[in-house]
Amino acid sequence: MIGIIMFFVALVMLLLGFPVAFTFGGIALIFGVFAEGFDMFAFMPFRIQSYMENTVMMAVPLFVFMGIVLQKTRLAEQLLEAMGKLFGGVRGGLAISTILVGALLAASTGVVGASVVAMGLISLPVMLKYNYDKSLACGTICASGTLGQIIPPSIILIILGDVLGIPVGDLFQAAVLPGVVLIGAYIVYILILTFLKPEMAPAMPQDIDSETRAQQIRSALKAIIPPLALVLIVLGSIFTGIATPTESSALGGVGAIILALIYRQFSWKMLYESGLETVKVTAMVFAILMGATAFSMAFSYTGGDYIVEEALLNLPGEKWGFIILAMVAILILGFFIDFVEIAFIIVPILAPVAEALGINMVWFAILIAMNLQTSFLTPPFGFSLFYLKGVAPSSVRTTDIYKGVMPFIFIQVAVLATIMIFPAWYGMG
């Protein structure tokens, strides 16, 4: 039972606020030495070396770099301004614009924090100015900003591909339709809500002639086409087999610099700052990975994996009992800990059971990714909530944000349920 005790001690330490990487590594060292001695960690250097030589994981810093460079090009600001003018005359038009921009930012940058902050700074004041309900405005921004977790190129899909041993290109292809369905579900919710309660999201006053309207369409296309072209090149090169995800991530980094030049936002200072932030994010991910590797070694050596696997294989309902329990467990853990920890610690425990039950691993990975996206919205520790609160006006309370994200959490869970029950609809049957 040492491994099980170790697992729960780690959860308690994380909830108390201890750093993730040091928590996993420290607990692994203490329990591992107690159970087996220092010899348990003799192969640790070889595991670290294998991760450092892993070409799949090389895509993480490159896609992060692409996202940060695009964040600094004022891409979000230009998109929001153009889309706001285009859809502002429709009830809920600003909210729909925010969702569409969030989707495009997800596909081009994939940086949740940057997307939420940008839309919080630009879109939230405009929605409040035109008397949008505070909760609806906040919920829309938070939900739109998290789309980068399911829409390729998603960092979590790259990590899951490595952890589960699945080609990342297959995961990117499988995630496109669920991402589109989720975007559509958000928009349908906005349309229904504004039809039933028009006062929650009134239309912007429109006093324009046809020529001005044509100009708005041209400005919107001018703002949309460059980042969309980059997305199509990056993902198209993967889907057609021209490039591996790692090669396409390098292509994305170069493309982001070209877009910075097009938008006249390029400078050596910007390039240096983007590189520095990329190093920080990558170091955080790999530090957690090292701690998680030590933790999984200690967990396995102490027999924890066998206990968990035996318990999960003997669940009522077999395959469906396991799937439901796994999704509920990940959803609950997402309230308290980050998606990276769940991917590196929980998923490796679940993966052997899924394989033993004959579960389609691509389908299983997409279920996990959709579930992990929800963790960015769930109180009390949803990162999107913190990002938005940090840039929201003082008139917006934390309770407004919490209240606003609840319908979107239910929408995500509903879409997750459809993927679970009807995988054939998404091409994963």
MIKE-426220 format. One record per residue: x, y, z of N, C-alpha, C in turn. Coordinates in pm, whole numbers, padded with zeros to 5 digits, always signed. Layout:
% MIKE-426220
XYZXYZXYZ/...
END
This chain:
% MIKE-426220
+00082-00122+00000+00000+00000+00000+00085+00127+00000/+00220+00112-00003+00306+00230+00004+00279+00324-00114/+00262+00266-00235+00237+00348-00353+00108+00428-00342/+00002+00367-00288-00126+00436-00273-00113+00551-00173/-00044+00524-00061-00022+00630+00039+00058+00744-00023/+00159+00709-00102+00243+00808-00169+00159+00897-00260/+00066+00837-00332-00020+00911-00425-00104+01015-00350/-00166+00974-00240-00252+01066-00166-00171+01173-00092/-00052+01139-00048+00036+01241+00013+00071+01348-00091/+00097+01305-00214+00129+01400-00321+00012+01494-00348/-00110+01440-00351-00228+01523-00373-00245+01626-00263/-00224+01584-00138-00238+01676-00025-00133+01787-00035/-00011+01751-00069+00097+01850-00081+00065+01952-00191/+00010+01903-00303-00025+01994-00412-00135+02090-00369/-00234+02038-00297-00345+02122-00252-00297+02227-00151/-00188+02196-00080-00133+02292+00015-00047+02399-00053/-00024+02380-00185+00045+02484-00260+00194+02462-00283/+00245+02342-00255+00387+02315-00278+00415+02306-00429/+00535+02347-00474+00568+02340-00617+00554+02198-00672/+00495+02188-00790+00458+02058-00845+00579+01967-00866/+00679+02016-00940+00793+01932-00975+00866+01881-00851/+00888+01972-00753+00960+01933-00631+00875+01843-00542/+00744+01860-00548+00655+01773-00470+00666+01630-00519/+00650+01611-00651+00658+01476-00707+00796+01414-00685/+00900+01492-00716+01035+01441-00702+01071+01411-00558/+01036+01502-00466+01069+01483-00324+00997+01364-00263/+00868+01352-00291+00791+01239-00235+00841+01107-00293/+00873+01108-00424+00929+00986-00485+01058+00945-00417/+01145+01043-00388+01274+01013-00325+01253+00957-00185/+01166+01020-00105+01145+00976+00033+01086+00835+00037/+00975+00814-00036+00909+00684-00032+00990+00577-00105/+01058+00617-00215+01137+00521-00290+01255+00468-00209/+01326+00558-00141+01440+00515-00057+01391+00431+00059/+01278+00469+00117+01221+00391+00228+01186+00250+00184/+01131+00235+00062+01083+00104+00017+01194+00018-00042/+01282+00078-00127+01377-00003-00202+01522+00042-00188/+01546+00160-00131+01682+00212-00124+01716+00296-00245/+01836+00352-00247+01878+00442-00355+01892+00371-00489/+01906+00239-00487+01923+00165-00612+01801+00179-00703/+01686+00212-00645+01564+00227-00726+01584+00331-00836/+01663+00434-00806+01677+00545-00899+01802+00534-00987/+01859+00413-00995+01981+00396-01073+01959+00425-01221/+01838+00396-01271+01810+00415-01414+01749+00553-01444/+01738+00636-01341+01676+00768-01360+01750+00852-01465/+01885+00856-01465+01955+00936-01568+01922+00892-01710/+01905+00759-01730+01873+00709-01864+01733+00751-01907/+01640+00753-01811+01504+00799-01843+01505+00947-01881/+01580+01026-01805+01589+01169-01836+01650+01190-01974/+01756+01112-02004+01820+01124-02135+01723+01089-02247/+01640+00986-02226+01545+00946-02329+01443+01057-02356/+01404+01129-02251+01311+01241-02271+01379+01356-02344/+01505+01381-02310+01576+01490-02375+01599+01461-02524/+01605+01334-02561+01627+01296-02700+01495+01268-02774/+01384+01288-02706+01253+01259-02764+01214+01368-02864/+01208+01331-02992+01179+01431-03096+01034+01480-03090/+00943+01398-03037+00803+01441-03026+00792+01557-02928/+00860+01546-02814+00853+01651-02713+00922+01780-02758/+01006+01771-02860+01069+01893-02915+00963+01989-02970/+00847+01936-03007+00742+02020-03063+00684+02115-02958/+00696+02080-02830+00639+02164-02724+00701+02304-02724/+00834+02317-02708+00890+02454-02707+00869+02528-02838/+00866+02455-02950+00851+02523-03079+00711+02579-03097/+00609+02503-03057+00472+02554-03065+00449+02664-02962/+00511+02652-02845+00501+02759-02746+00563+02887-02801/+00679+02874-02864+00744+02991-02925+00654+03055-03031/+00594+02972-03115+00503+03024-03218+00390+03104-03154/+00332+03049-03050+00221+03117-02983+00261+03248-02920/+00376+03250-02854+00420+03373-02785+00454+03482-02885/+00518+03445-02996+00549+03546-03100+00420+03605-03155/+00322+03520-03184+00195+03569-03237+00121+03655-03133/+00137+03620-03008+00075+03700-02901+00128+03844-02904/+00256+03859-02938+00319+03991-02935+00299+04070-03064/+00225+04014-03161+00203+04083-03288+00073+04163-03289/+00005+04172-03175-00127+04237-03164-00230+04164-03248/-00207+04033-03270-00299+03952-03350-00438+03950-03290/-00446+03925-03158-00577+03916-03091-00652+04048-03101/-00581+04158-03082-00645+04290-03087-00705+04317-03224/-00630+04290-03329-00680+04315-03465-00797+04224-03499/-00789+04099-03458-00899+04005-03485-01026+04048-03413/-01014+04083-03286-01132+04121-03208-01197+04248-03261/-01115+04345-03300-01170+04469-03355-01246+04442-03485/-01186+04362-03573-01249+04335-03702-01375+04251-03686/-01369+04145-03605-01484+04058-03586-01595+04128-03509/-01559+04214-03417-01659+04288-03340-01743+04378-03430/-01677+04444-03526-01750+04529-03620-01837+04445-03713/-01788+04325-03744-01860+04239-03839-01988+04182-03779/-01981+04137-03651-02095+04070-03589-02165+04155-03483/-02113+04275-03456-02167+04354-03346-02313+04390-03361/-02364+04396-03485-02502+04434-03505-02602+04325-03474/-02555+04206-03441-02642+04093-03407-02649+04081-03255/-02767+04043-03205-02776+04019-03060-02677+03909-03020/-02595+03938-02923-02492+03842-02884-02374+03840-02981/-02371+03936-03075-02267+03937-03178-02127+03951-03123/-02109+04033-03020-01977+04049-02959-01931+03919-02893/-02025+03849-02830-01991+03720-02767-01954+03618-02874/-02030+03614-02985-01999+03522-03094-01862+03556-03154/-01834+03685-03171-01704+03727-03222-01592+03679-03132/-01613+03690-03000-01512+03647-02904-01486+03497-02916/-01592+03419-02935-01576+03274-02950-01498+03241-03077/-01533+03306-03188-01464+03279-03315-01317+03322-03309/-01291+03437-03246-01152+03481-03231-01077+03386-03138/-01142+03341-03031-01080+03244-02941-01042+03117-03014/-01129+03073-03106-01100+02952-03184-00979+02973-03275/-00973+03090-03340-00860+03118-03429-00730+03135-03352/-00739+03200-03235-00621+03213-03150-00575+03076-03100/-00671+02988-03070-00637+02853-03023-00560+02777-03130/-00605+02791-03255-00540+02718-03364-00407+02780-03404/-00389+02908-03374-00265+02974-03417-00166+02992-03303/-00213+03014-03181-00120+03034-03069-00125+02922-02968/-00245+02877-02931-00258+02768-02835-00218+02804-02693/-00193+02932-02666-00152+02976-02532-00275+03028-02460/-00327+02950-02366-00453+02983-02300-00444+03116-02226/-00338+03134-02149-00324+03256-02071-00323+03379-02158/-00248+03372-02269-00239+03487-02360-00375+03518-02422/-00449+03414-02462-00580+03434-02525-00678+03498-02428/-00684+03447-02305-00780+03499-02206-00745+03643-02169/-00617+03670-02147-00575+03805-02110-00603+03904-02223/-00570+03865-02346-00592+03955-02460-00740+03986-02476/-00823+03884-02471-00967+03907-02488-01027+03977-02367/-00970+03954-02249-01016+04024-02130-00987+04173-02136/-00871+04207-02193-00832+04348-02204-00907+04421-02315/-00936+04350-02423-00993+04415-02541-01144+04396-02549/-01189+04272-02536-01330+04241-02561-01420+04271-02442/-01372+04244-02319-01457+04262-02201-01504+04407-02183/-01416+04508-02193-01464+04646-02179-01570+04684-02283/-01553+04633-02406-01650+04665-02511-01785+04601-02479/-01784+04474-02436-01910+04407-02403-01980+04476-02285/-01903+04518-02185-01963+04587-02071-02017+04724-02114/-01947+04790-02207-01992+04921-02256-02129+04911-02321/-02153+04801-02391-02282+04783-02460-02380+04700-02376/-02361+04705-02243-02456+04651-02146-02474+04500-02153/-02367+04428-02186-02371+04283-02178-02376+04241-02031/-02444+04132-02004-02444+04077-01870-02300+04039-01831/-02257+04080-01713-02118+04057-01671-02081+03909-01672/-02170+03827-01620-02140+03684-01612-02127+03623-01750/-02216+03660-01841-02210+03607-01977-02080+03650-02046/-02044+03777-02031-01921+03827-02092-01799+03753-02038/-01792+03737-01907-01676+03670-01845-01671+03522-01884/-01785+03456-01880-01789+03314-01916-01748+03290-02059/-01793+03377-02149-01758+03363-02291-01608+03377-02313/-01547+03475-02248-01403+03496-02264-01323+03379-02208/-01358+03334-02089-01285+03222-02027-01297+03095-02112/-01420+03065-02156-01442+02943-02233-01371+02949-02368/-01377+03065-02434-01313+03081-02565-01161+03068-02552/-01107+03121-02443-00963+03115-02424-00908+02976-02402/-00993+02883-02355-00946+02747-02327-00955+02655-02448/-01005+02704-02560-01020+02619-02679-00885+02566-02727/-00777+02634-02689-00644+02589-02729-00604+02455-02673/-00680+02403-02577-00648+02272-02519-00697+02157-02606/-00797+02181-02692-00850+02073-02775-00824+02097-02923/-00817+02225-02964-00796+02255-03106-00647+02247-03139/-00607+02167-03237-00464+02158-03273-00411+02291-03324/-00280+02319-03308-00181+02235-03241-00182+02257-03090/-00230+02160-03016-00247+02171-02872-00130+02107-02798/-00078+02178-02699+00035+02124-02621-00007+01998-02547/-00130+01997-02495-00174+01880-02418-00184+01757-02508/-00221+01776-02635-00227+01662-02727-00088+01607-02755/+00012+01696-02762+00149+01650-02782+00195+01568-02661/+00165+01619-02541+00203+01547-02419+00132+01412-02411/+00001+01411-02439-00075+01286-02433-00025+01187-02538/+00012+01238-02656+00067+01149-02758+00193+01080-02711/+00278+01154-02640+00401+01096-02589+00373+00998-02475/+00286+01038-02382+00256+00952-02266+00189+00822-02308/+00096+00832-02404+00019+00715-02445+00081+00640-02562/+00189+00695-02618+00254+00627-02730+00172+00631-02858/+00101+00743-02883+00016+00759-03001+00078+00865-03091/+00078+00845-03224+00129+00950-03313+00052+01081-03292/+00127+01189-03274+00063+01318-03246-00023+01364-03364/+00020+01332-03486-00059+01367-03604-00198+01305-03600/-00207+01180-03552-00338+01113-03540-00427+01186-03440/-00366+01230-03329-00444+01302-03228-00490+01437-03281/-00404+01507-03355-00443+01636-03413-00563+01618-03507/-00558+01516-03591-00668+01492-03683-00796+01457-03608/-00784+01373-03507-00902+01329-03431-00964+01442-03351/-00884+01545-03315-00933+01653-03229-01005+01763-03305/-00991+01767-03438-01048+01877-03515-01200+01881-03502/-01267+01769-03527-01414+01767-03524-01470+01795-03384/-01417+01732-03277-01466+01769-03143-01449+01918-03114/-01336+01976-03159-01316+02120-03138-01419+02204-03210/-01450+02167-03335-01551+02239-03412-01689+02225-03347/-01722+02106-03302-01852+02083-03235-01862+02169-03109/-01753+02178-03034-01755+02258-02911-01776+02406-02943/-01708+02455-03045-01727+02595-03087-01872+02618-03127/-01926+02525-03207-02066+02536-03249-02162+02534-03131/-02132+02450-03031-02219+02442-02912-02217+02574-02835/-02100+02635-02825-02091+02766-02759-02178+02870-02830/-02166+02875-02963-02240+02974-03041-02391+02950-03032/-02432+02823-03040-02575+02790-03027-02628+02834-02891/-02549+02812-02786-02589+02855-02652-02609+03007-02647/-02516+03082-02706-02528+03229-02708-02654+03271-02783/-02679+03210-02899-02796+03246-02980-02926+03216-02907/-02933+03100-02843-03055+03064-02770-03076+03158-02651/-02968+03183-02578-02977+03270-02460-03021+03411-02498/-02963+03464-02605-02998+03601-02646-03138+03608-02708/-03185+03496-02761-03324+03492-02811-03422+03496-02694/-03389+03420-02588-03479+03414-02472-03465+03538-02383/-03343+03589-02372-03317+03706-02286-03235+03809-02363/-03299+03886-02450-03225+03982-02534-03146+04085-02454/-03192+04116-02334-03125+04218-02254-02988+04175-02205/-02957+04044-02211-02827+03997-02163-02713+04028-02260/-02746+04043-02389-02642+04068-02489-02702+04148-02604/-02731+04277-02582-02794+04358-02687-02700+04381-02805/-02762+04409-02920-02683+04438-03040-02619+04576-03029/-02503+04591-03093-02439+04723-03099-02518+04812-03195/-02530+04940-03167-02597+05032-03260-02521+05035-03393/-02595+05016-03502-02532+05014-03635-02585+05131-03719/-02497+05213-03767-02535+05326-03853-02433+05337-03965/-02439+05238-04054-02338+05231-04159-02405+05207-04294/-02341+05251-04401-02393+05224-04533-02325+05101-04592/-02369+05059-04709-02319+04935-04767-02169+04941-04798/-02123+05061-04835-01980+05074-04864-01897+05051-04739/-01942+05108-04625-01871+05088-04500-01875+04942-04460/-01988+04877-04484-02000+04736-04452-01900+04654-04533/-01887+04687-04660-01789+04618-04744-01647+04640-04692/-01620+04760-04643-01488+04789-04587-01464+04706-04461/-01570+04688-04380-01556+04607-04259-01524+04463-04294/-01591+04412-04398-01565+04274-04440-01421+04260-04488/-01374+04359-04565-01235+04355-04613-01135+04362-04498/-01162+04447-04399-01070+04458-04284-01071+04330-04202/-01190+04267-04194-01198+04141-04120-01118+04032-04190/-01132+04024-04323-01057+03925-04399-00906+03951-04390/-00870+04079-04392-00728+04115-04381-00670+04071-04246/-00753+04078-04142-00706+04036-04009-00706+03885-03993/-00798+03816-04062-00816+03672-04044-00722+03590-04132/-00704+03632-04258-00635+03548-04356-00491+03513-04317/-00406+03610-04270-00267+03570-04238-00256+03461-04130/-00320+03478-04011-00309+03369-03913-00375+03240-03959/-00486+03252-04035-00553+03131-04085-00463+03057-04183/-00392+03133-04266-00298+03071-04360-00188+02995-04285/-00139+03055-04178-00036+02988-04097-00090+02858-04038/-00213+02862-03986-00275+02741-03928-00289+02633-04034/-00338+02671-04152-00357+02573-04259-00224+02513-04304/-00119+02595-04309+00012+02544-04350+00066+02446-04245/+00058+02486-04118+00113+02402-04011+00036+02270-04000/-00098+02279-03987-00177+02157-03972-00184+02079-04102/-00192+02151-04216-00198+02082-04345-00074+01999-04371/+00042+02050-04331+00166+01975-04352+00168+01846-04269/+00099+01849-04153+00091+01729-04069-00009+01630-04127/-00130+01681-04159-00238+01594-04204-00208+01527-04339/-00134+01597-04425-00101+01539-04556+00023+01452-04552/+00091+01449-04438+00209+01365-04424+00336+01427-04478/+00328+01555-04517+00448+01622-04569+00552+01641-04459/+00505+01672-04336+00596+01699-04224+00546+01630-04099/+00637+01598-04010+00600+01546-03879+00554+01663-03792/+00484+01637-03681+00445+01747-03592+00564+01831-03546/+00678+01767-03522+00796+01843-03479+00846+01934-03590/+00849+01882-03712+00893+01965-03826+00794+02079-03851/+00664+02050-03839+00564+02154-03863+00567+02260-03753/+00607+02220-03632+00618+02319-03524+00731+02417-03554/+00840+02367-03611+00949+02457-03653+00901+02549-03765/+00822+02493-03857+00764+02573-03964+00672+02681-03906/+00596+02646-03801+00509+02742-03735+00586+02855-03670/+00700+02823-03611+00783+02926-03549+00834+03027-03651/+00879+02975-03767+00925+03063-03875+00808+03146-03928/+00692+03080-03944+00573+03150-03993+00530+03261-03900/+00541+03237-03768+00505+03341-03671+00594+03463-03684/+00724+03440-03708+00816+03553-03727+00780+03630-03854/+00743+03555-03961+00703+03621-04085+00578+03706-04063/+00481+03654-03986+00362+03732-03955+00397+03856-03872/+00493+03842-03781+00536+03959-03704+00593+04066-03796/+00664+04023-03900+00716+04119-03998+00602+04182-04078/+00503+04100-04116+00389+04152-04192+00312+04255-04111/+00291+04226-03981+00218+04319-03893+00306+04433-03842/+00433+04434-03885+00529+04537-03845+00547+04542-03693/+00552+04425-03635+00571+04415-03490+00704+04347-03455/+00784+04315-03557+00908+04242-03531+01015+04337-03478/+01087+04289-03378+01206+04356-03329+01293+04252-03261/+01421+04282-03248+01509+04186-03181+01473+04172-03034/+01423+04280-02976+01378+04273-02837+01259+04178-02823/+01164+04189-02917+01049+04099-02916+01093+03954-02931/+01188+03929-03020+01238+03794-03043+01307+03739-02917/+01386+03824-02852+01454+03783-02729+01354+03750-02619/+01254+03838-02601+01153+03816-02496+01072+03691-02524/+01040+03666-02652+00965+03545-02688+01047+03420-02657/+01175+03425-02690+01262+03311-02660+01274+03287-02511/+01286+03396-02433+01299+03384-02288+01174+03323-02227/+01055+03370-02270+00930+03315-02217+00913+03169-02258/+00957+03135-02379+00950+02996-02425+01034+02906-02335/+01154+02953-02302+01243+02875-02215+01177+02854-02078/+01114+02957-02025+01050+02946-01893+00938+02842-01895/+00851+02850-01997+00739+02756-02007+00790+02613-02027/+00888+02598-02117+00943+02465-02145+01012+02407-02022/+01086+02491-01950+01153+02444-01827+01052+02397-01725/+00939+02469-01714+00833+02429-01621+00777+02292-01659/+00748+02273-01789+00691+02145-01834+00788+02031-01810/+00915+02051-01845+01012+01942-01831+01052+01918-01686/+01047+02022-01602+01072+02000-01459+00963+01913-01399/+00839+01940-01437+00728+01855-01391+00745+01714-01445/+00788+01703-01571+00809+01571-01631+00915+01492-01555/+01024+01556-01514+01128+01486-01439+01075+01439-01303/+01003+01529-01234+00944+01490-01107+00844+01379-01123/+00763+01387-01228+00662+01284-01254+00728+01151-01288/+00841+01155-01359+00913+01032-01393+00962+00961-01267/+01021+01039-01177+01067+00981-01049+00948+00925-00971/+00838+00999-00971+00719+00955-00897+00665+00825-00955/+00655+00816-01089+00600+00695-01151+00691+00575-01127/+00825+00598-01123+00917+00488-01093+00892+00434-00953/+00885+00527-00855+00863+00485-00716+00726+00419-00701/+00626+00475-00768+00490+00420-00761+00487+00277-00815/+00558+00255-00927+00559+00121-00988+00638+00022-00903/+00757+00063-00852+00841-00027-00774+00774-00069-00643/+00690+00019-00589+00622-00015-00463+00491-00091-00486/+00462-00122-00613+00344-00203-00643+00214-00128-00654/+00219+00003-00650+00096+00081-00658+00022+00063-00788/+00099+00049-00900+00034+00036-01030-00046-00094-01041/+00004-00203-00979-00068-00330-00984-00199-00324-00906/-00193-00256-00791-00315-00242-00709-00421-00164-00785/-00379-00052-00845-00474+00031-00919-00527-00043-01041/-00437-00109-01115-00479-00180-01236-00577-00291-01203/-00549-00367-01097-00639-00476-01057-00777-00422-01018/-00777-00310-00943-00904-00251-00900-00985-00201-01019/-00916-00137-01114-00987-00080-01230-01035-00187-01326/-00960-00296-01338-01002-00405-01428-01123-00480-01374/-01145-00472-01244-01256-00545-01182-01375-00455-01151/-01380-00338-01213-01493-00249-01193-01619-00306-01256/-01736-00279-01199-01862-00319-01264-01874-00249-01400/-01921-00322-01498-01937-00262-01630-01813-00269-01716/-01704-00324-01662-01578-00341-01734-01536-00213-01807/-01539-00213-01942-01491-00101-02021-01562+00029-01984/-01694+00027-01980-01769+00150-01953-01756+00194-01808/-01746+00099-01718-01723+00134-01578-01590+00205-01561/-01487+00155-01633-01355+00217-01626-01357+00357-01689/-01418+00370-01808-01422+00499-01877-01492+00604-01791/-01607+00568-01735-01684+00664-01655-01605+00704-01531/-01545+00606-01462-01467+00638-01341-01347+00725-01376/-01278+00692-01487-01160+00769-01528-01198+00914-01559/-01307+00933-01631-01349+01069-01667-01393+01149-01544/-01465+01084-01454-01509+01153-01332-01388+01190-01246/-01292+01097-01235-01172+01122-01153-01091+01239-01211/-01072+01240-01344-00996+01349-01408-01070+01481-01392/-01202+01478-01407-01282+01600-01391-01268+01657-01250/-01276+01571-01149-01266+01616-01010-01124+01666-00981/-01022+01592-01026-00884+01634-01003-00856+01768-01072/-00924+01793-01186-00906+01918-01257-00950+02040-01178/-01034+02019-01075-01074+02130-00988-00955+02179-00906/-00857+02092-00885-00753+02123-00787-00611+02127-00843/-00581+02047-00946-00444+02042-00996-00442+02067-01147/-00325+02102-01199-00308+02146-01337-00313+02028-01433/-00341+02059-01561-00351+01953-01663-00219+01881-01685/-00106+01951-01666+00024+01888-01690+00048+01777-01588/+00016+01804-01460+00032+01700-01358-00058+01581-01385/-00181+01609-01425-00274+01498-01455-00221+01415-01571/-00169+01481-01674-00118+01410-01791+00002+01322-01758/+00090+01371-01671+00212+01298-01641+00197+01196-01528/+00098+01215-01440+00085+01125-01325-00036+01033-01337/-00153+01087-01365-00276+01007-01367-00287+00924-01494/-00259+00985-01609-00277+00915-01736-00189+00790-01747/-00060+00794-01707+00018+00670-01715-00038+00556-01628/-00110+00590-01523-00172+00487-01439-00293+00426-01512/-00367+00511-01585-00488+00465-01654-00457+00394-01785/-00347+00430-01851-00319+00380-01986-00311+00227-01996/-00237+00159-01907-00230+00012-01919-00366-00055-01905/-00452+00000-01820-00586-00057-01802-00668-00038-01929/-00657+00080-01989-00730+00106-02114-00687+00010-02224/-00556-00013-02233-00506-00106-02334-00552-00248-02306/-00552-00287-02178-00595-00422-02141-00743-00444-02173/-00822-00339-02165-00965-00349-02194-00996-00333-02343/-00892-00315-02425-00912-00304-02568-00973-00173-02614/-00951-00066-02539-01008+00064-02572-00925+00131-02681/-00993+00196-02775-00926+00274-02879-00850+00388-02811/-00717+00388-02822-00637+00482-02745-00646+00625-02798/-00671+00641-02928-00690+00776-02982-00818+00836-02923/-00924+00757-02923-01051+00801-02863-01033+00834-02715/-00961+00748-02643-00935+00769-02501-00858+00898-02478/-00759+00925-02564-00679+01048-02551-00763+01172-02575/-00853+01167-02673-00940+01283-02702-01036+01307-02585/-01088+01200-02526-01173+01214-02407-01097+01285-02295/-00973+01243-02273-00892+01303-02168-00865+01450-02199/-00829+01481-02324-00799+01619-02362-00920+01709-02343/-01038+01662-02385-01160+01741-02367-01189+01761-02218/-01164+01658-02140-01186+01665-01995-01087+01763-01930/-00962+01757-01973-00861+01845-01916-00887+01991-01950/-00950+02015-02066-00984+02153-02101-01078+02213-01996/-01167+02129-01944-01262+02175-01842-01190+02223-01717/-01072+02166-01688-00999+02202-01567-00958+02349-01565/-00951+02413-01683-00917+02555-01689-01032+02644-01644/-01153+02587-01640-01272+02667-01607-01327+02638-01468/-01295+02522-01411-01361+02481-01288-01304+02555-01166/-01392+02620-01089-01348+02681-00963-01303+02571-00866/-01217+02597-00769-01163+02730-00737-01030+02762-00805/-00967+02662-00872-00831+02684-00922-00821+02686-01074/-00932+02711-01145-00926+02719-01290-00838+02836-01335/-00735+02808-01414-00638+02912-01449-00703+03025-01529/-00799+02993-01616-00864+03098-01695-00933+03200-01605/-00988+03153-01494-01056+03242-01401-00958+03343-01341/-00838+03294-01307-00735+03382-01250-00685+03482-01355/-00663+03431-01478-00615+03519-01585-00712+03635-01607/-00843+03603-01616-00941+03707-01644-00956+03802-01527/-00957+03750-01406-00972+03835-01288-00857+03934-01279/-00738+03892-01325-00622+03979-01318-00630+04101-01407/-00712+04094-01515-00720+04207-01609-00859+04269-01615/-00955+04210-01543-01093+04260-01548-01107+04391-01470/-01202+04478-01509-01228+04600-01431-01272+04568-01289/-01257+04662-01198-01291+04638-01058-01440+04609-01039/-01522+04652-01136-01667+04627-01125-01703+04480-01144/-01611+04403-01203-01634+04260-01224-01585+04183-01102/-01676+04115-01036-01641+04039-00916-01604+03895-00951/-01536+03831-00859-01500+03690-00880-01624+03605-00897/-01730+03636-00822-01854+03559-00834-01916+03573-00973/-01898+03689-01039-01946+03706-01176-01876+03608-01270/-01746+03594-01250-01668+03503-01336-01709+03359-01310/-01719+03321-01182-01759+03184-01148-01897+03151-01205/-01989+03245-01189-02125+03224-01239-02126+03213-01392/-02043+03293-01456-02041+03295-01602-01988+03168-01665/-01891+03102-01600-01830+02984-01662-01914+02858-01644/-02008+02857-01550-02083+02735-01521-02156+02679-01643/-02231+02761-01721-02297+02703-01839-02198+02644-01939/-02081+02706-01952-01982+02656-02048-01919+02526-01998/-01907+02511-01867-01859+02383-01812-01957+02272-01846/-02087+02300-01830-02190+02201-01863-02188+02168-02013/-02163+02269-02097-02155+02245-02241-02037+02153-02272/-01921+02180-02209-01804+02095-02232-01830+01951-02188/-01893+01936-02074-01924+01800-02025-02023+01731-02119/-02120+01807-02173-02217+01750-02266-02149+01703-02395/-02057+01786-02448-01984+01746-02568-01895+01626-02538/-01832+01625-02421-01752+01510-02378-01838+01383-02376/-01962+01395-02327-02052+01280-02321-02086+01228-02460/-02106+01321-02555-02136+01275-02692-02017+01203-02754/-01895+01251-02727-01775+01183-02778-01765+01044-02715/-01801+01035-02588-01793+00907-02516-01897+00807-02567/-02020+00855-02588-02131+00764-02622-02137+00737-02772/-02103+00838-02853-02115+00824-02999-01981+00852-03067/-01879+00771-03041-01747+00797-03103-01751+00792-03255/-01843+00715-03312-01850+00704-03458-01885+00838-03522/-01960+00924-03450-01992+01057-03503-01866+01138-03528/-01762+01108-03452-01638+01186-03460-01528+01108-03534/-01567+01000-03601-01471+00924-03676-01378+00840-03592/-01420+00808-03468-01335+00728-03379-01403+00599-03336/-01503+00557-03408-01579+00438-03370-01501+00310-03395/
END
